[in-house]
Amino acid sequence: MCGIVGYLGEGNVYDVLVKGLHRLEYRGYDSAGIALVNPNGNINIYKTMGKVDNLEKFCQDKDLKALAGIAHTRWATHGEPSDNNAHPHFSDDGEIALVHNGTIENYKLLKDALIQHGCQFHSETDTEVLVQLIEYVKLTNKCSLLDAVREALKQVIGAYAIAVIEKNNPDTIIAARKSSPLVIGIGEDATFLASDATPIVEYTKNVVYLKDEEVAVIRRGKPLKLVNLDNEETNIDVTTLKLSISQLEKGGYPHFMLKEIFEQPSTLRDCIRGRVVEDGKRIMLNGVNDNKERFLKAKRVVFVACGTSWHAALLGKYLIQDMCHLPVEVEYASEFRYSNPVLDEHDIVIAISQSGETADTLAAIKMARKAGSFVYGISNVVGSSIPRETHSGTYIHVGPEIGVASTKAFTGQVMVLTMLALSIAQLKNTLPQEKINELGKYILQIPDLVEQVLKLNEKIERLSLIYTYARNFLYLGRGYSYPVALEGALKLKEISYIHAEGYPAAEMKHGPIALIDEEMPSVIIAPKDHLYDKIVNNVQQVKARGGNIIAIVTEGDKVIKNIADHVLEVPEMPECLTPIISSIPLQLLSYYIAINKGKNVDMPRNLAKSVTVE
Ligand code: F6R
């Protein structure tokens, strides 16, 4: 987490940096700061608690003249959010300033050694160790900033994306990365750096994604130079961005989350485009077609993911088991990586991650590769680390997701998983062609059906007013609707701070049923599927105990309508395709409850969009 930006070039350095911080605020927002090298060869650092808006207010009466600068928006790991712990950090002698995204695992050891050498520390962060170490190496070896950064990084264990500037040298920024993302933008007379491409796209489409342990030397009037930690020059692969500025703006919506919920018909169209062909008869996923042998010889599929992506993975299990007759396991990446997993070359490990940067998912991928498994990635952010670390994969192509709560990425992930299961089934002949045709045709209709479900918006907004002050919620579902219940509960808790539990409906009687009373609303996802009669029983069990029920049902349902307090009707679909449709009303319900409570839905407290720390 944390976002970093750097700029060296013409024009207003401060403006470029602050605008960039706003774009990266989704990565963390407990404090922000900026370091500017001014024409007199001084560095001014301004930093403060809170969001980037606060930083702007703080800077109103400050000297903002600069030739280059670096900036940071923080999600605290080492040291509480405070002005002192905010980045950038100065070296002890005030000569060097640095911003950092990542965690330095051996910081304590390094810090103790530096203190012994007389170094004084001014914050509780692991980051300050980096800048002090660079200063120490520079003074001891009497070397350049570049050499000091390289040598210091050789002593560091952990993850870093850093940008470093020094006094008296407004013409150079040194940047480096390992396990945390960093992109360099190459403009005509300016160079940019950032944690992702969103602060850069407005100025140039030409970017370079730094590789692990690569150091970028950004100099005024000179071409970009990349070296490894041993100072050997490495290749510069320039990529052209496909991102557009309009994708990064709210487009008339009050919040990114609402915009992203309403974008789903078009994001799902983009996700399906060119992949479901011949009027639904064939599913074309290059990642599968190019690796037929690996899929044919697979004996097992193991999903690794976190959070919402883990919920999508759970749906992937149902889809692959149903369609491909393969055993499937679903693991939290954070548990998997420390659980001595038994893997071999017959396993396909599928990593799901919107950001493509989640530290635990990346670590799980590395383990799977080591064990000889075939690793397949499902990501959204093009050029991020996960697609680069996997053998093959599929992008969900839903465009930048900026709201911290995942919405369009979830439906995109489920869509890709559905197409993935179908294309494996096609390859292995585990599903009759007529069934593939039927599902393929439905998939092509999904964007229009989502558009129809979004018409429930006003009804859900009214409904939300009744339940805004509930203190607990239960979300129940069975089969394909169980992961939807988990996802609905996560959406509510993360943006409204209401406690919500997702549960398999039949498990309720083994404990959670004790919680039910008139103050504990239940959201029950109950479309017409092969478990419908069973879930009707669960709906009755809740009602019999005085619980209020909001049910997501198939259009025309009469039975549940007579029992539940409120129903939200969604179009009839084949069972395996219902999750995409039934998750939309739950996204809207969470959004409106959080808005009624006055919460910041795009930036919920304590969270960050891209979890690049353990
Ligand atoms: C919840 C949410 C998180 C992410 C999780 C994994 O709305 O967004 O739970 O799903 O942090 O992130 P990615 O998918 O980027 O690996």
Boltz pocket constraint, residues with backbone or C-beta under 6 A from the ligand:
constraints:
  - pocket:
      binder: B
      contacts: [[A, 306], [A, 307], [A, 308], [A, 309], [A, 310], [A, 352], [A, 353], [A, 354], [A, 355], [A, 356], [A, 357], [A, 358], [A, 361], [A, 404], [A, 405], [A, 406], [A, 407], [A, 490], [A, 491], [A, 494], [A, 608], [A, 609], [A, 610], [A, 611]]
      max_distance: 6.0
